[in-house]
Amino acid sequence: MLIYRYTHTLRATGLKTKREAVEEGLRTLLRLKSQAEIRKVRGKLAWSGGLDEIRTDR
């Protein structure tokens, strides 16, 4: 079953080695954990400033 998962993962991602697949999985896990931490503080941080001042395209 584990061999199938590696094979399926390599085909689905286009990665060439099991090591690349594991490293990509770890990077993805870290990215998702970071995003979850950011979501926890959503709406809880004070912000002062004006969007009109910040926008440079107008």
N, C-alpha and C positions, 0 to 999 in steps of 0.2 A: 504494500500500500504506500509506503514512504517513497519507493522508487517511482511509482506512478505520479505522486505529487511533484517530485523533482522534475520528471519528464514533462508533465503538464505545465508546470511553472516556466520551465525553460522555453517551451514552445510558445506559450502565451505572451511572454515578455520579450522574446528574442535574445535573451541573455545566453551566453555561451557555456558558463560553468556553474556548478552548484555554489561555489564561493561567491560569484557575482550575484546569484539569486539570494543568498543569505544576507550579503551586505546590503542589497537593495531593500530587502525586507526589514532589516534593522533601521535603515535610513527612514523608511516609510513609518515604522513604529514610532521613532523619535519625532518625526514631523507631526504625526497625529496626536501624540501626547502634548506637544507644544501648543498645537491648536486648541486642544481641550483646556489647557491652562489659561490661554488667552480668553476663551469663551467664558470662563468662570468670573472674570472681572468685567465682562461687558456690562456697560451701564452703571458701573460702580466708581468710575474714575471721574474726577472733576476736570473740566476743560474750560478754558476761557480763551476767547479769541474770536475773530470774525472770519468766516469763510471767504467773504469778498476780499479781505486783505491777503489771504493765503493764495487764492486762485491767481495763477499767472496768465491764464489763457483769455482773460477778459480785460 
